[in-house]
Each structure stands twice: as structure tokens, then as C-alpha cells.
């Protein structure tokens, strides 16, 4: 299915418990939307799904930016701009989806979300995780991996 992200991989984790939990939920939400948007015949329900995605993205971005602010992350402004751009693109694509609920429009928004999520998590968010790790013990509170999950080797 276009845009379906498949199964969660440990390699997506940053080693920052709160962000990893939120990313996992975001990942599952994208997978659920990939399925439900294609099956939904009700425009109001499709709109509600897009609203759910927007609300969760905003929550996650605020949470992540607060963590960055607290840690003194020097690239917060750049990171925040990427978040603003995503929200703007989601709004535009969501409006287009409400106007035309064609399989192509649905596939386009889901593919966009999947690509954005994977690129942003693997590259941009990983830079923040690296910053926290290099900042030392004062940031240690952010690094609490899931119980029983080993730290991805790319963070060591």
C-alpha cells in the first residue's frame, strides 16, 4: 500500500524515551491513516482523520521543541522551521484531499507523510539525539530507552 511504513524498527529510535514513544505513535498513526483514508467513503471522517494527524503532529512538535529549548539545542530555530513547514504542507494537502478524495490524492498525502517521517526521524531528529549525548551527564535524563530495548548502535 502506498505510504504504508510497514513495521516499526528499533533503528528508528533515538534513545530519548519521550520522543521515541511519540515517534512510535506517529508511525502507527501514518500506517492507520494509509489504510483508513483509502477505505473511508465519508468526507467528514476523512477530514477528522486529517485533523487527528494535524493535532498529533502539533503536540509532538511542541513537546520535541520544549525538550530542545530546555537542553539549549543550538539548532532549535532551524528545527522549528521544519516543523512549521510540515504543518503548512499538511494543511494544504489535507485541503486538497477534502476537495478530491481520489486514490491518487490519498496516496500522495500518505507517501509524503511516510517519506517526511522517515527522513526527519533518521536525519534531523538524530542530530538532536547526538547533541544530547555529546552534552554529557546533565542531559542524561533524556536517555531512558524502552525497557528491554538495546540502544541503536548508530547512537553509540
Buried (B, 14 or more C-beta within 10 A) or exposed (E): EBBBBEEEEEEBBBBBBBBBEBBBEBBEBBBBBBEEBBEBEEEEEBBEBBEEBBEBBBEBBEEBBEBBEEBEBEEBEEBBEBBEEBEEBBEEBBEBBBEEBEEEBBBBBBBBBBEBBBEBBEEBBBBBBBBBBEBEEEBEEBBEBEEEEEBBEEBE
